[in-house]
Amino acid sequence: FSLNLAADCNAVLKALQPIFQEQGMTETVHNWEDHGYLATYIQKNGSFANLRIHPHGLVLVDLQSYNDHVKGREEVDQLLNKVEERMKELFHGNIKRVKRLPAILRGGVIDRYWPTADGRLVEYDIDEVVYDEDSPFQNIKILHSKQFGNILILSGDVNLAESDLAYTKAIMGSGKEDYTGKEVLILGGGDGGILYEIVKLKPKMVTMVASNIDQMVIDGCKKYMRKTCGDVLDNLKGECYQVLIEDCIPVLKRYAKEGRMFDYVINDLTAVPISTSPEEDSTWEFLRLILDLSMKVLKQDGKYFTQ
Amino acid sequence: FSLNLAADCNAVLKALQPIFQEQGMTETVHNWEDHGYLATYIQKNGSFANLRIHPHGLVLVDLQSYNDHVKGREEVDQLLNKVEERMKELFHGNIKRVKRLPAILRGGVIDRYWPTADGRLVEYDIDEVVYDEDSPFQNIKILHSKQFGNILILSGDVNLAESDLAYTKAIMGSGKEDYTGKEVLILGGGDGGILYEIVKLKPKMVTMVASNIDQMVIDGCKKYMRKTCGDVLDNLKGECYQVLIEDCIPVLKRYAKEGRMFDYVINDLTAVPISTSPEEDSTWEFLRLILDLSMKVLKQDGKYFTQ
């Protein structure tokens, strides 16, 4: 509850405490000199509630229960309805905002919370852990979501879902490029999405360079991300493609030296690279090196795509 | 922390309590007979921590601070690092999962949490409240997100963002329909997205029927969702379109009686209708009525699109 005015902490406590006590909860109150009240209500079954009253007009209620201990969401809703009612009686039109957030589920078999790269909390409708392995380099998870299909998550970072064809199409140039008869180099792309989509377009040759860091990613994706990669990862060599399991830096250097040139270089390396070789002493150095080497193997009218 | 084994609650408490006490926090412990421990640690500055130890092997740590009271995220991270270290010392390889969730921000000017229709918690990168008005029927918010542009939120339900052209394209038939010279009826669609996109395709006439419930939605969108609706809502009548601010049921009945027929009916009414007329006594009855009436005004080779 955000209020339009300062809160009489004691009045709020007196108004709300009967609601918790009616549930058979026992109260412990801490009273700061300048920072309001914290009341903790403890239920016999192991549940508890925190009521935090800030004097400038913020009242926070947190309920924590273990699965077996709650009769269900209805009971929680009823309790919160009573709290809301009582608060509205107490403050009339002076409540600026009432907000209830969905319960956060912790300790279950399935973890549904996968924060974004910019640190925002996102709960996915995950209903199955399809694949969960640790490679020497990272944790590789493939989780099933009703909304997005199977989702590839590398060390907690959501990479790609089976529904993310739009990502693959975008990094290929949003349908505006003609790949027929072209030489294409893919850096990274262990999920096989780009390779699969370009092979359909009759290129001359696609070379995908996925570092050995990605071997287990490829293994997981070829089994469980088939809407993304089709059968293209089943063999590392096809009529018009090859997959090299090697660090891309030495490969790029070799190609540059040999004068091997490409019509397209598509850099699908992860945004935060996992570095193994000593020459990459920072993320930016690594990104610059990849970019420089890519330019060296790109034909004069070639194109470079990246995130 | 999810453990692979039952937890000696007292040992966990003894291991972790010095970490909180070193911060100058005072401890209160509740010990259930069968449900483990709850330790509450209170800081002089108004912050507090809950440590909940479940005997079957789940250890939960919650920190709650008011903005002014924390020196920053680093301090919190340091505390959590210490807790994690101590837990790993105590349980060696027997920790199944360690998970830290981003802080949940409550009571700020901008509310970043807009749960999905299926009740999942999603935090958006909202940085501005662009529009926030109560109509007699609902609350209408337009919030700006760096990722999605302006987002239309009706009574807490995320409707459409400026980036959601894909939704509009999909409900129009994913680019496979030829609207040139066609008669089109849009039901709902107060954000103007469908109208704007179809008008570009040189139809004979588009009629959009948005109930008066949506008047304030239209007002908000024409000002703040212009990437979605362009200038199409600036006037309720254009060369090849008209917008009727009326309940769609009587309009559909009138058209059916007059024998007015359409090549396309696009039903973009909200998934959970706000009913005002007495004849709609349930959501399903309402949806059925709309569908029946739509069929009556559809040419034999006409098409009906909906969510």
Boltz contact constraints between the chains, C-beta under 6 A:
constraints:
  - contact:
      token1: [A, 2]
      token2: [B, 107]
      max_distance: 6.0
  - contact:
      token1: [A, 30]
      token2: [B, 42]
      max_distance: 6.0
  - contact:
      token1: [A, 32]
      token2: [B, 46]
      max_distance: 6.0
  - contact:
      token1: [A, 35]
      token2: [B, 46]
      max_distance: 6.0
  - contact:
      token1: [A, 38]
      token2: [B, 48]
      max_distance: 6.0
  - contact:
      token1: [A, 40]
      token2: [B, 40]
      max_distance: 6.0
  - contact:
      token1: [A, 42]
      token2: [B, 30]
      max_distance: 6.0
  - contact:
      token1: [A, 46]
      token2: [B, 32]
      max_distance: 6.0
  - contact:
      token1: [A, 46]
      token2: [B, 35]
      max_distance: 6.0
  - contact:
      token1: [A, 48]
      token2: [B, 38]
      max_distance: 6.0
  - contact:
      token1: [A, 58]
      token2: [B, 107]
      max_distance: 6.0
  - contact:
      token1: [A, 101]
      token2: [B, 113]
      max_distance: 6.0
  - contact:
      token1: [A, 102]
      token2: [B, 115]
      max_distance: 6.0
  - contact:
      token1: [A, 102]
      token2: [B, 119]
      max_distance: 6.0
  - contact:
      token1: [A, 102]
      token2: [B, 121]
      max_distance: 6.0
  - contact:
      token1: [A, 107]
      token2: [B, 2]
      max_distance: 6.0
  - contact:
      token1: [A, 107]
      token2: [B, 58]
      max_distance: 6.0
  - contact:
      token1: [A, 113]
      token2: [B, 101]
      max_distance: 6.0
  - contact:
      token1: [A, 115]
      token2: [B, 102]
      max_distance: 6.0
  - contact:
      token1: [A, 119]
      token2: [B, 102]
      max_distance: 6.0
  - contact:
      token1: [A, 120]
      token2: [B, 123]
      max_distance: 6.0
  - contact:
      token1: [A, 121]
      token2: [B, 102]
      max_distance: 6.0
  - contact:
      token1: [A, 121]
      token2: [B, 123]
      max_distance: 6.0
  - contact:
      token1: [A, 122]
      token2: [B, 122]
      max_distance: 6.0
  - contact:
      token1: [A, 123]
      token2: [B, 120]
      max_distance: 6.0
  - contact:
      token1: [A, 123]
      token2: [B, 121]
      max_distance: 6.0
